[in-house]
């Protein structure tokens, strides 16, 4: 699994399934041996031993990093069938009817909120059907009391599982947003750039990268203070978000920003020149009597389809723009095609 594409939920599911198959496989072996050798239930025991082998198979798939979505659902289905068969085939006095109470936890932890809800509803209905069949044949138990207590316990565990999973997902999204967001400007950061760049390359989209650096930014901090410098960064972030879209802007560090722009080298360079021009005329307002310019280096997929390499190329061209006098765009290496650099 690609670590840039894998979410915390994906990684959690892997750990849950590895733990689940280990524990369930061990329990299935113990119960299988018990039912075959000592409890006079050979069919149930053999099925449980089959579940143990299935647990080993899925565990090995996850260890190998292979996708096993179909096997996961097959495993859940087999477990439900074994629980239903065990309840139907053995006396209720054995207490096997408590096993369905574990199902909502299993569903939500292993499959997530949506599938957890659907399977919890289906399993509750199935459990009541199986339980009712058994209660009709065992008059020693108070059917209404058993149904009521079983139903209340199931719904309580289901509710706790659902609340836990929804809150876990919310917290995960908040943490992911925090991890991918620059605190000062509110735009995306370098980690988000790596993720988004890989996704764009995989999609086959034609695009380029702009590396933008504010000229003489140290003088802004020295003359007006770091708070004014921070305000300049926030204003420029807002301007760039409006002109290029917030999903395309990344703070690379300090006063440097990355932009991913759709198009070929000519289109990307025209966009870079427009951005440079807009920023050179940007009005920060009366509270910030500052005028800034930017130097921009341009690199496209014609140069490389690797994010780190493309950044290095754009960085080299951005510094060439600095050497050219700043407030300009460089889209080609000077030593090769200087005539192609926009005026």
Secondary structure, DSSP 8 states (H G I E B T S, - for coil): --TTT--HHHHHHHHHHHHHHHHHHHHHHHHHHHHHHTSS-HHHHHHHHHHHHHHHHHHHHHHTT---HHHHHHHHHHHHHHHHHHHHHS-GGG-GGGGGGGHHHHHHHHH-HHHHHHHHHHHHHHHHHHHHHHHHH-TTS-HHHHHHHHHHHHHHHHHHHHHHHHHHHHHHHHHHHHHTB-TTT-SB-HHHHHHHHHHHHHHT--EEEEEEEETTHHHHHHHH-HHHHHHHHHHHHHHHHHHH-GGGEEEEETTEEEEEEES-HHHHHHHHHHHHHHHHT----TT------EEEEEEETTT-S-HHHHHHHHHHHHHHHHHTTSS-EE-S-HHHHGGGS--
